[in-house]
Amino acid sequence: MTGGYAANLTGLVCTPQAPVDAETRLRLQVQTPVILWEFHLQDAPDIKAGDKFVVAGVKYPVKTVEPYVWLPTDDTRMRIIVEDARN
């Protein structure tokens, strides 16, 4: 469901927001004047660029999604990069 909310994805386990560094911005070719945050999620939920990600009542548009394998446990995780247009 691109661009919308999916109730079945409530209760995801994620890291606190962290700022996206300049190297990542350059690598992903993300050109935006707003603040970018990244979250890391357990598993690989069905989240795509263009979706909305809600954390603590704040709605963030998802810019990009990167699944990866967490080597210590060999399970799939996901890094999502979101825009914070509140500033």
GUDREN-464454 format. One line per field, with one value per atom (N, C-alpha, C): residue in one letter; z, y, x; atom name. Coordinates in pm, 1 decimal. Layout:
N
rest <- [a|...];
Z <- [Z|...];
Y <- [Y|...];
X <- [X|...];
atom <- [CA|...];
This chain:
87
rest <- [m|m|m|t|t|t|g|g|g|g|g|g|y|y|y|a|a|a|a|a|a|n|n|n|l|l|l|t|t|t|g|g|g|l|l|l|v|v|v|c|c|c|t|t|t|p|p|p|q|q|q|a|a|a|p|p|p|v|v|v|d|d|d|a|a|a|e|e|e|t|t|t|r|r|r|l|l|l|r|r|r|l|l|l|q|q|q|v|v|v|q|q|q|t|t|t|p|p|p|v|v|v|i|i|i|l|l|l|w|w|w|e|e|e|f|f|f|h|h|h|l|l|l|q|q|q|d|d|d|a|a|a|p|p|p|d|d|d|i|i|i|k|k|k|a|a|a|g|g|g|d|d|d|k|k|k|f|f|f|v|v|v|v|v|v|a|a|a|g|g|g|v|v|v|k|k|k|y|y|y|p|p|p|v|v|v|k|k|k|t|t|t|v|v|v|e|e|e|p|p|p|y|y|y|v|v|v|w|w|w|l|l|l|p|p|p|t|t|t|d|d|d|d|d|d|t|t|t|r|r|r|m|m|m|r|r|r|i|i|i|i|i|i|v|v|v|e|e|e|d|d|d|a|a|a|r|r|r|n|n|n];
Z <- [0.0|0.0|0.0|-112.3|-122.2|-86.1|-3.2|32.4|141.6|199.0|300.8|430.0|516.9|645.4|645.8|709.3|717.8|864.8|913.0|1054.8|1095.1|1001.0|1036.5|1065.0|1051.1|1079.7|1210.3|1296.9|1425.3|1515.0|1610.2|1707.6|1654.8|1550.5|1499.2|1600.2|1604.7|1690.4|1607.4|1653.3|1578.1|1672.7|1617.7|1693.1|1704.8|1797.1|1798.4|1670.3|1634.0|1513.5|1527.3|1415.0|1410.3|1284.4|1288.6|1168.8|1058.9|935.2|819.6|790.2|777.7|754.1|607.7|583.3|449.3|348.2|390.0|299.4|250.2|341.5|303.5|209.8|239.0|149.8|8.2|-2.4|-131.9|-202.3|-128.9|-188.3|-239.2|-163.6|-203.3|-297.8|-324.1|-410.4|-364.5|-233.7|-175.0|-167.0|-245.5|-248.9|-192.3|-69.6|-6.4|98.5|111.0|208.8|352.1|372.4|506.0|577.3|706.5|787.4|750.8|739.8|715.3|839.3|876.3|988.6|935.7|1008.8|976.1|1097.9|1069.5|1170.8|1122.5|1215.6|1183.0|1248.1|1168.1|1214.3|1216.0|1313.2|1312.2|1202.2|1145.6|1035.2|912.3|815.8|693.7|660.4|734.6|709.2|570.9|524.2|390.6|392.0|390.5|385.8|259.0|186.0|60.0|58.7|-27.1|-47.0|-86.9|-26.9|-52.5|55.1|135.0|247.2|356.9|457.0|574.1|693.2|775.1|892.0|1013.1|1108.9|1225.3|1349.0|1419.3|1542.9|1646.5|1758.0|1868.3|1819.0|1727.3|1677.1|1568.9|1533.2|1427.7|1297.4|1192.2|1061.3|973.6|925.7|840.2|702.6|592.6|460.8|443.0|393.7|372.2|239.7|245.2|124.5|59.2|140.7|85.2|189.6|141.7|226.5|185.9|284.4|257.7|347.4|294.8|374.3|383.3|494.1|510.4|604.8|604.6|693.3|814.1|933.5|1058.4|1085.9|1067.8|1071.3|1203.1|1319.8|1443.4|1454.7|1400.8|1411.9|1276.1|1168.6|1031.7|997.8|1061.1|1026.6|947.8|879.6|794.9|877.2|853.8|917.5|807.6|846.4|747.8|800.5|715.4|745.2|658.7|721.3|643.7|669.6|564.7|573.1|546.7|638.9|633.4|634.7|587.7|591.8|715.1|773.0|882.8|833.8|784.2|724.8|828.2|956.3|1060.0|1078.8|1036.5|1060.8|943.5];
Y <- [-116.5|0.0|123.3|165.2|277.8|407.2|487.7|618.2|618.9|505.1|500.4|440.6|409.0|349.3|206.3|118.1|-21.4|-59.5|-83.8|-114.9|-242.9|-334.3|-460.8|-445.5|-326.8|-305.7|-230.3|-228.0|-161.9|-245.8|-181.3|-252.6|-300.3|-237.6|-277.0|-242.1|-323.4|-297.0|-220.2|-98.2|-18.3|58.3|101.4|183.5|324.7|403.5|545.2|611.6|722.2|792.4|839.3|837.5|886.2|969.7|1075.3|1157.1|1080.5|1106.8|1045.6|1127.1|1058.0|1127.8|1170.8|1260.9|1316.8|1209.3|1112.0|1005.1|923.2|892.8|816.8|899.3|1027.7|1115.8|1112.7|1121.1|1121.7|987.8|877.9|743.0|715.7|756.5|731.8|838.3|940.9|1051.4|1113.4|1133.7|1196.2|1345.6|1420.2|1565.4|1626.9|1668.6|1729.9|1829.5|1943.6|2043.2|2013.4|1911.0|1879.7|1781.8|1767.5|1674.8|1530.9|1446.8|1304.5|1225.9|1129.7|1039.6|897.7|811.2|669.0|590.2|483.2|386.8|249.6|161.8|22.2|-62.7|-152.6|-235.3|-381.4|-454.6|-599.7|-654.7|-766.6|-830.8|-740.4|-765.5|-684.9|-661.8|-573.8|-549.7|-490.0|-498.1|-449.9|-297.4|-231.5|-85.7|-48.6|49.8|92.2|243.6|291.3|435.0|491.3|603.1|664.5|634.3|529.0|498.4|602.4|596.0|681.7|593.2|640.3|566.9|653.6|599.2|676.6|625.2|716.6|683.8|787.5|741.3|829.7|941.8|908.4|1004.8|1098.3|1089.1|1173.4|1094.5|1155.5|1090.0|1132.6|1034.1|1059.6|996.0|1070.6|1007.9|925.7|804.0|716.4|753.0|785.4|820.4|697.0|608.7|489.0|377.6|255.0|135.6|47.1|-4.0|-91.8|-215.1|-329.2|-452.1|-496.9|-560.2|-611.8|-730.9|-806.9|-923.0|-882.5|-906.0|-879.5|-999.4|-983.0|-1095.8|-1171.7|-1104.6|-1183.7|-1291.5|-1265.8|-1363.5|-1415.4|-1360.8|-1401.8|-1381.8|-1283.4|-1255.8|-1125.0|-1106.6|-989.4|-872.5|-758.0|-632.3|-531.3|-413.5|-311.4|-175.0|-99.2|40.5|125.7|216.8|308.4|450.7|529.6|670.8|751.8|842.5|921.6|1070.1|1150.4|1296.1|1349.4|1452.6|1522.5|1664.9|1687.2|1815.9|1914.5|1880.1|1967.5|2092.5|2090.7|2204.8|2299.6];
X <- [84.5|0.0|89.5|133.6|225.0|154.7|220.7|169.4|65.0|35.9|-67.6|-16.7|-111.3|-79.1|-129.0|-54.9|-94.6|-103.2|-222.9|-243.3|-172.6|-150.6|-87.1|61.7|116.9|258.0|279.5|180.9|197.7|287.4|352.4|434.6|567.9|621.9|752.7|862.1|965.2|1079.9|1182.5|1216.5|1312.7|1404.1|1516.3|1610.9|1555.1|1607.5|1571.8|1622.0|1561.7|1604.2|1748.2|1819.1|1957.1|1971.2|2052.4|2068.5|2141.4|2103.0|2169.4|2294.9|2408.2|2534.6|2548.9|2642.6|2663.9|2704.0|2783.5|2826.6|2706.5|2614.5|2494.9|2407.4|2389.2|2312.8|2369.6|2502.1|2568.0|2551.2|2572.7|2561.6|2422.2|2321.9|2183.0|2128.9|2208.3|2168.4|2037.2|2027.8|1909.3|1934.9|1862.9|1876.5|1749.5|1754.1|1637.5|1685.4|1616.9|1659.4|1614.2|1533.3|1482.5|1575.9|1556.1|1636.2|1599.7|1700.8|1679.2|1718.2|1634.3|1660.2|1665.8|1734.9|1731.4|1686.8|1615.5|1572.3|1616.0|1649.6|1679.9|1572.0|1514.4|1402.7|1441.2|1387.3|1402.1|1313.6|1356.0|1285.2|1291.3|1207.6|1201.5|1054.8|988.9|846.6|823.7|701.0|664.2|652.9|767.3|773.6|848.7|795.1|855.6|872.9|961.1|975.9|839.5|803.3|673.3|571.4|594.4|505.6|524.5|439.4|453.5|489.0|583.1|630.6|599.7|524.7|481.8|553.5|622.4|692.8|653.7|600.8|560.1|468.4|380.2|282.5|333.2|461.5|517.9|516.5|461.9|452.1|568.8|644.2|759.5|737.9|756.8|757.5|886.0|871.9|987.2|1053.5|1183.6|1259.7|1319.7|1379.0|1443.0|1445.7|1456.8|1455.1|1572.6|1645.6|1759.2|1754.5|1711.2|1720.0|1866.5|1902.5|2037.9|2034.6|2142.4|2153.8|2237.4|2182.2|2252.1|2340.8|2471.8|2564.1|2569.2|2560.5|2568.6|2460.4|2342.4|2233.5|2187.2|2242.5|2209.7|2061.7|1997.6|1858.4|1849.5|1738.6|1718.8|1669.3|1728.4|1688.9|1660.0|1613.7|1584.5|1624.0|1687.4|1719.8|1627.8|1556.6|1473.0|1520.0|1515.0|1551.3|1425.2|1398.5|1274.3|1306.0|1209.7|1220.4|1149.6|1207.2|1141.9|1115.0|995.3|959.3|906.5|915.2|861.9|946.6|1072.6|1162.0|1162.4];
atom <- [N|CA|C|N|CA|C|N|CA|C|N|CA|C|N|CA|C|N|CA|C|N|CA|C|N|CA|C|N|CA|C|N|CA|C|N|CA|C|N|CA|C|N|CA|C|N|CA|C|N|CA|C|N|CA|C|N|CA|C|N|CA|C|N|CA|C|N|CA|C|N|CA|C|N|CA|C|N|CA|C|N|CA|C|N|CA|C|N|CA|C|N|CA|C|N|CA|C|N|CA|C|N|CA|C|N|CA|C|N|CA|C|N|CA|C|N|CA|C|N|CA|C|N|CA|C|N|CA|C|N|CA|C|N|CA|C|N|CA|C|N|CA|C|N|CA|C|N|CA|C|N|CA|C|N|CA|C|N|CA|C|N|CA|C|N|CA|C|N|CA|C|N|CA|C|N|CA|C|N|CA|C|N|CA|C|N|CA|C|N|CA|C|N|CA|C|N|CA|C|N|CA|C|N|CA|C|N|CA|C|N|CA|C|N|CA|C|N|CA|C|N|CA|C|N|CA|C|N|CA|C|N|CA|C|N|CA|C|N|CA|C|N|CA|C|N|CA|C|N|CA|C|N|CA|C|N|CA|C|N|CA|C|N|CA|C|N|CA|C|N|CA|C|N|CA|C|N|CA|C|N|CA|C|N|CA|C|N|CA|C|N|CA|C|N|CA|C|N|CA|C|N|CA|C];
